[in-house]
Amino acid sequence: MPIHTLILRYGLFAVIATLANLAAQRAVLWQVGGGTGLALAIAAGTAVGLVVKYLLDKRWIFFDTTTGARAHGERFGRYTLTGVFTTAVFWGMETLFWLIWRDDTMRELGAVIGLAIGYVVKFQLDKRFVFTRPAA
């Protein structure tokens, strides 16, 4: 696949996953307020974004056609592990923006910046450690 197509697709999928993440956060924040609500919202958004991005990346970025629970379990497990560091960047940036400005728009801007940084790093990690060989 030409590099510009890869960049466009990956960017589009990052936007889709980011929007899914933020939508899940808003849904939780609508139900639960305060510090507990923010923590739950960030966790829910992360889970939703992770699953959406995994499914898109697996099929349309890395062209991984393996099927079955075992193959998905192995891939998703490694995909999740590569996301630990990148998730910390995202959570840290979102939280930092909230602590500085105490404004939902700025919190979401922090989330978008953190997710963008994380996705660039995550692509390299996934290429190297997740989608490298057939699943067992």
N, C-alpha and C positions, 0 to 999 in steps of 0.2 A: 504494500500500500504506500502511495506517495506520502512523504513526511507532512505536507500541508493538509492532506486528508486526515491523517492520524491526529494532528494537532487540533484540527477543527472538530473532529468527532470527540476526542478526549475532552476538549473544552466544553462542548455541548453537553456531554454526559456529566461533567463536573457541575455545570449550571443546573441541570435537571436534579442531580442528587442534592445540591445545595438548596434548591427550592423545596424539595421534599423534606429535607432536614428542618429548614426554617418553618415550613407549614406544620410539621409535627410539634415543633417547639411552641408555636403560637397556640396550637390546640391544647397543649398541656397548660400553658400559662393562662389561657382563658378559663381553665377549670381550677387551677391551683395557683395561688399567688405567693409572694414572699420569697425568701431565700430557698426554701424547700422546693417551691415551684420552679425556680430557675434551675436548680440542680436536676430535678426530674425532667424538665423541658430539654436541657442540654443532652441528658442521657437518651431520652426518647428520640430526639432529632438525630443523634449520632447513630442509633440503631437503624432507624429508617434509611438514612443516607447511606449507611454501610451496605445494606442489602440491595438497595437500588443500584448503587455504583458497581457492586460486585457483579450483578446480573448483566449490566450493560457492558462492563469491561470484559467479562469472560467471553461473551459472544461477539462483540463488535470491535474490540480493540486487540485482544489476544487470540481471537478465533479458536477458542478452546471448545471443542465439541464433545468432551467427555460428559457422560451422563451417569445417573445413579446416585444413590445416597452416599455411598462410600467415596466416590470421586468428588462430589460436591463438598462433602464433609472435610476431606483433606484440603482441597483448594480453599474453601471458605475459612478453614482454620488458619492456614498460612496467610491468607489475605487479611484476616483480622489481626494476626500478629504483626504484619508489616504496618498496620494502621495504628498501633499503640503509640508510637512516637508522633506520627502525624496528627493523631487525635489530641495528644497533649498540646501540640502547637495550636490547633484550632480552639480547644477549650481555654487555653491560656490567653489567647488573643481576644476571644469573646469576653471572657471574664475581666481582663484588663480594661477593655473599652467600657464595660459596664461600671467598673469601679471608678474610672476617671470621670465619665460623663453622667452616669446614672440616668441614661436615656436609652429607650428601646431601639431607636434608629441607629444610634452609635454602637449599641451592643450588636445589632445585626451587621453593621459595617465591619466590626471586629471579627464577627463570625465569617463573613465573606472573605476577608483578608486572610484569616487563619486557614480557612478551607482551601483557598487558592494556593497558598504556600504548601500546605499539606499535600494537595493533589499532585503538584509538580514532583515532590520528593517521592510520593507513593508510587507514581508511575515507574520510576527507576527501581524501586524496591520490588514491585510486582513483576516487572520484566526479569529481574535477576533471581528472585526467590520463589515466586508463586507459579507463574505460567511458563515453566521451563522444561517440564518433562511430563509424560503421561501420568495420570493419577494411578495409584496402586490399585 
